[in-house]
Protein backbone atom coordinates (compact mmCIF):
# COMPACT_ATOMS: atom_id res chain seq x y z
CA UNK A 1 0.00 0.00 0.00
CA UNK A 2 1.49 3.36 -0.97
CA UNK A 3 2.42 5.47 2.06
CA UNK A 4 0.89 8.59 0.52
CA UNK A 5 -2.51 6.84 0.69
CA UNK A 6 -2.19 5.97 4.39
CA UNK A 7 -2.94 7.70 7.69
CA UNK A 8 -1.23 6.81 10.92
CA UNK A 9 -3.46 7.52 13.90
CA UNK A 10 -1.62 8.07 17.18
CA UNK A 11 -3.71 8.64 20.29
CA UNK A 12 -3.11 9.54 23.91
CA UNK A 13 -5.84 9.52 26.54
CA UNK A 14 -5.13 11.61 29.64
CA UNK A 15 -7.09 10.06 32.51
CA UNK A 16 -6.19 11.18 36.05
CA UNK A 17 -5.87 8.63 38.83
CA UNK A 18 -8.27 8.64 41.76
CA UNK A 19 -6.46 10.34 44.63
CA UNK A 20 -8.45 8.71 47.43
CA UNK A 21 -8.88 11.99 49.30
CA UNK A 22 -12.65 12.00 49.41
CA UNK A 23 -13.06 13.15 45.83
CA UNK A 24 -14.93 11.05 43.31
CA UNK A 25 -13.46 11.40 39.87
CA UNK A 26 -11.71 14.20 38.11
CA UNK A 27 -12.88 15.43 34.73
CA UNK A 28 -10.28 17.10 32.55
CA UNK A 29 -11.42 19.46 29.81
CA UNK A 30 -9.23 21.18 27.25
CA UNK A 31 -9.26 24.96 27.63
CA UNK A 32 -9.56 26.82 24.35
CA UNK A 33 -6.54 29.05 24.99
CA UNK A 34 -4.45 25.92 25.66
CA UNK A 35 -5.69 24.45 22.38
CA UNK A 36 -4.62 27.63 20.59
CA UNK A 37 -1.14 27.20 22.07
CA UNK A 38 -1.14 23.53 21.00
CA UNK A 39 -2.15 24.52 17.44
CA UNK A 40 0.80 26.92 17.14
CA UNK A 41 3.16 23.93 17.34
CA UNK A 42 2.06 22.96 13.82
CA UNK A 43 2.89 26.29 12.21
CA UNK A 44 5.21 26.05 9.23
CA UNK A 45 8.78 26.61 10.47
CA UNK A 46 9.92 27.87 7.05
CA UNK A 47 7.23 30.51 6.51
CA UNK A 48 5.99 33.58 8.37
CA UNK A 49 2.38 32.40 7.93
CA UNK A 50 1.19 29.34 9.84
CA UNK A 51 -0.12 27.49 6.74
CA UNK A 52 -2.71 25.70 8.87
CA UNK A 53 -6.49 25.55 9.02
CA UNK A 54 -7.84 25.42 12.59
CA UNK A 55 -11.39 24.59 13.73
CA UNK A 56 -12.43 25.09 17.37
CA UNK A 57 -15.49 23.51 18.98
CA UNK A 58 -16.98 24.46 22.34
CA UNK A 59 -17.69 21.58 24.69
CA UNK A 60 -21.30 21.25 25.87
CA UNK A 61 -22.03 24.97 25.37
CA UNK A 62 -19.25 26.00 27.75
CA UNK A 63 -17.36 29.20 27.05
CA UNK A 64 -13.77 28.24 27.83
CA UNK A 65 -13.43 24.52 27.13
CA UNK A 66 -13.61 22.61 23.93
CA UNK A 67 -11.93 20.66 21.21
CA UNK A 68 -9.94 21.59 18.14
CA UNK A 69 -8.65 20.10 14.95
CA UNK A 70 -5.93 21.41 12.72
CA UNK A 71 -5.16 20.64 9.10
CA UNK A 72 -1.73 21.44 7.73
CA UNK A 73 -1.91 22.93 4.25
CA UNK A 74 -0.06 21.25 1.38
CA UNK A 75 2.68 23.90 1.41
CA UNK A 76 3.40 23.54 5.14
CA UNK A 77 6.81 21.86 5.41
CA UNK A 78 5.64 19.80 8.41
CA UNK A 79 3.13 18.19 6.08
CA UNK A 80 5.38 18.10 3.05
CA UNK A 81 8.46 16.62 4.74
CA UNK A 82 7.19 15.49 8.12
CA UNK A 83 4.05 13.70 6.95
CA UNK A 84 1.79 15.49 9.44
CA UNK A 85 -1.52 16.23 7.72
CA UNK A 86 -4.21 16.43 10.43
CA UNK A 87 -4.36 16.56 14.21
CA UNK A 88 -7.14 16.81 16.73
CA UNK A 89 -7.47 17.31 20.46
CA UNK A 90 -10.80 16.52 22.05
CA UNK A 91 -12.38 15.74 25.40
CA UNK A 92 -13.24 12.14 26.15
CA UNK A 93 -17.01 12.21 26.61
CA UNK A 94 -17.68 8.48 26.96
CA UNK A 95 -18.40 8.89 30.68
CA UNK A 96 -21.52 10.86 29.79
CA UNK A 97 -23.07 7.69 28.39
CA UNK A 98 -21.44 5.13 30.72
CA UNK A 99 -22.47 6.84 33.99
CA UNK A 100 -26.02 5.36 34.23
CA UNK A 101 -24.54 1.87 33.96
CA UNK A 102 -22.36 2.53 37.03
CA UNK A 103 -25.38 3.25 39.27
CA UNK A 104 -24.65 6.96 39.37
CA UNK A 105 -26.98 9.67 38.22
CA UNK A 106 -25.41 12.00 35.69
CA UNK A 107 -23.67 14.99 37.24
CA UNK A 108 -24.16 14.14 40.90
CA UNK A 109 -21.43 16.71 41.46
CA UNK A 110 -23.16 20.01 42.25
CA UNK A 111 -20.54 21.90 40.24
CA UNK A 112 -22.05 20.44 37.07
CA UNK A 113 -25.65 21.57 37.69
CA UNK A 114 -25.51 23.99 34.78
CA UNK A 115 -24.49 21.27 32.32
CA UNK A 116 -27.82 19.45 32.12
CA UNK A 117 -28.51 17.08 29.24
CA UNK A 118 -31.88 16.21 27.77
CA UNK A 119 -33.31 12.74 28.20
CA UNK A 120 -33.11 12.28 24.40
CA UNK A 121 -29.36 12.87 24.49
CA UNK A 122 -28.88 10.45 27.40
CA UNK A 123 -30.87 7.75 25.62
C-alpha positions in Angstrom: 0.0 0.0 0.0 1.5 3.4 -1.0 2.4 5.5 2.1 0.9 8.6 0.5 -2.5 6.8 0.7 -2.2 6.0 4.4 -2.9 7.7 7.7 -1.2 6.8 10.9 -3.5 7.5 13.9 -1.6 8.1 17.2 -3.7 8.6 20.3 -3.1 9.5 23.9 -5.8 9.5 26.5 -5.1 11.6 29.6 -7.1 10.1 32.5 -6.2 11.2 36.0 -5.9 8.6 38.8 -8.3 8.6 41.8 -6.5 10.3 44.6 -8.4 8.7 47.4 -8.9 12.0 49.3 -12.7 12.0 49.4 -13.1 13.2 45.8 -14.9 11.1 43.3 -13.5 11.4 39.9 -11.7 14.2 38.1 -12.9 15.4 34.7 -10.3 17.1 32.6 -11.4 19.5 29.8 -9.2 21.2 27.2 -9.3 25.0 27.6 -9.6 26.8 24.4 -6.5 29.1 25.0 -4.5 25.9 25.7 -5.7 24.4 22.4 -4.6 27.6 20.6 -1.1 27.2 22.1 -1.1 23.5 21.0 -2.1 24.5 17.4 0.8 26.9 17.1 3.2 23.9 17.3 2.1 23.0 13.8 2.9 26.3 12.2 5.2 26.1 9.2 8.8 26.6 10.5 9.9 27.9 7.1 7.2 30.5 6.5 6.0 33.6 8.4 2.4 32.4 7.9 1.2 29.3 9.8 -0.1 27.5 6.7 -2.7 25.7 8.9 -6.5 25.5 9.0 -7.8 25.4 12.6 -11.4 24.6 13.7 -12.4 25.1 17.4 -15.5 23.5 19.0 -17.0 24.5 22.3 -17.7 21.6 24.7 -21.3 21.3 25.9 -22.0 25.0 25.4 -19.3 26.0 27.7 -17.4 29.2 27.0 -13.8 28.2 27.8 -13.4 24.5 27.1 -13.6 22.6 23.9 -11.9 20.7 21.2 -9.9 21.6 18.1 -8.7 20.1 15.0 -5.9 21.4 12.7 -5.2 20.6 9.1 -1.7 21.4 7.7 -1.9 22.9 4.3 -0.1 21.3 1.4 2.7 23.9 1.4 3.4 23.5 5.1 6.8 21.9 5.4 5.6 19.8 8.4 3.1 18.2 6.1 5.4 18.1 3.0 8.5 16.6 4.7 7.2 15.5 8.1 4.1 13.7 7.0 1.8 15.5 9.4 -1.5 16.2 7.7 -4.2 16.4 10.4 -4.4 16.6 14.2 -7.1 16.8 16.7 -7.5 17.3 20.5 -10.8 16.5 22.0 -12.4 15.7 25.4 -13.2 12.1 26.1 -17.0 12.2 26.6 -17.7 8.5 27.0 -18.4 8.9 30.7 -21.5 10.9 29.8 -23.1 7.7 28.4 -21.4 5.1 30.7 -22.5 6.8 34.0 -26.0 5.4 34.2 -24.5 1.9 34.0 -22.4 2.5 37.0 -25.4 3.2 39.3 -24.7 7.0 39.4 -27.0 9.7 38.2 -25.4 12.0 35.7 -23.7 15.0 37.2 -24.2 14.1 40.9 -21.4 16.7 41.5 -23.2 20.0 42.3 -20.5 21.9 40.2 -22.1 20.4 37.1 -25.6 21.6 37.7 -25.5 24.0 34.8 -24.5 21.3 32.3 -27.8 19.4 32.1 -28.5 17.1 29.2 -31.9 16.2 27.8 -33.3 12.7 28.2 -33.1 12.3 24.4 -29.4 12.9 24.5 -28.9 10.5 27.4 -30.9 7.7 25.6 
